[in-house]
């Protein structure tokens, strides 16, 4: 069917470019029907309007289906990319974990130096910190937010460092033409024409308008994709004034670690390692490095007495 209509594309495109607008193009088409056919004289006004509306609605439905199909294809492509990135991340994390065990913080010295052994006072550090920072530990004891996002009365949202996504439930059978979405660098408005306003306010942070978009999924939810302008920070909410999440509990998306540059990735891995050490009551990476340096110095200077040495 499409090949039968596609063969007129070149001709119609030439007409469209000449007329410079949709309305002038439609006038040309209906003028042709009026002058060269009995379209307007061979049927009643109701029949003519019904025929035109039926054709318009058919094409509108095809446009909606094509848009939804494209969104699904884009989503499948994105999932495949994330899966591939996840495999790379897992392989990279295994290498990083092996490097973090001991060699990551060792200095190059003589081969005869013994491996560093954590001094006895170190494990006592978490007990001291617990008293001083008990409130922070209590705040962080809850589970991390699902998808690093949250839930409001009208939408559910998730985020990565690069983008934020909000999903607005709408009545089943909703059409794209019934949805009113406005995205600017600093504001977001989502509403149903002649119906409820689902969101209308200032965004938590600026977004890249050209890379942000919305789509109607399965006729029952409006999905808004916001590309963050600053892609190195977590959002507390989508629209200012809506419930906020605790960004301290946000977990970096593992599938993105492999995409970071070497310096940024090393910093993120160090933060994650220190968080795990703290949760287990073990020394941080900085403490381990100090211990390693001290142990090597002790091995190189056995004549010195380090029995009363303390690590700050």
Number of C-alpha atoms within 10 A of each C-alpha: 5 6 7 7 8 10 10 10 10 10 9 14 12 11 16 17 11 11 15 11 11 11 11 14 18 13 12 15 13 15 12 12 13 13 10 9 12 10 15 14 10 10 10 11 11 8 13 15 11 12 11 11 12 12 12 12 11 11 12 15 14 12 12 15 12 12 16 17 13 12 16 13 12 12 12 12 12 12 12 12 12 15 13 12 18 18 13 16 18 15 12 13 16 11 11 14 13 11 12 16 9 14 12 13 17 17 11 8 9 9 7 8 14 12 14 17 12 17 15 7 9 18 14 12 13 18 11 11 13 14 10 10 11 13 11 10 13 10 11 13 10 9 8 16 16 13 16 23 25 21 18 13 10 13 18 17 21 19 26 22 17 15 20 22 20 22 20 21 17 21 10 10 10 17 18 18 11 12 18 14 21 13 20 16 18 15 19 18 17 21 19 18 12 9 10 10 14 16 19 15 15 17 21 17 19 16 23 17 15 11 12 18 16 18 18 23 21 12 16 15 19 23 20 21 20 27 23 24 16 14 12 10 13 23 23 21 24 29 20 15 11 16 13 17 18 17 16 11 15 20 14 16 13 14 17 17 22 18 13 11 9 10 8 13 15 14 11 14 16 16 14 14 15 18 15 14 15 15 10 11 17 19 20 18 18 12 15 20 18 16 22 22 15 20 20 19 13 16 16 15 11 9 8 10 9 12 6 5 9 11 10 6
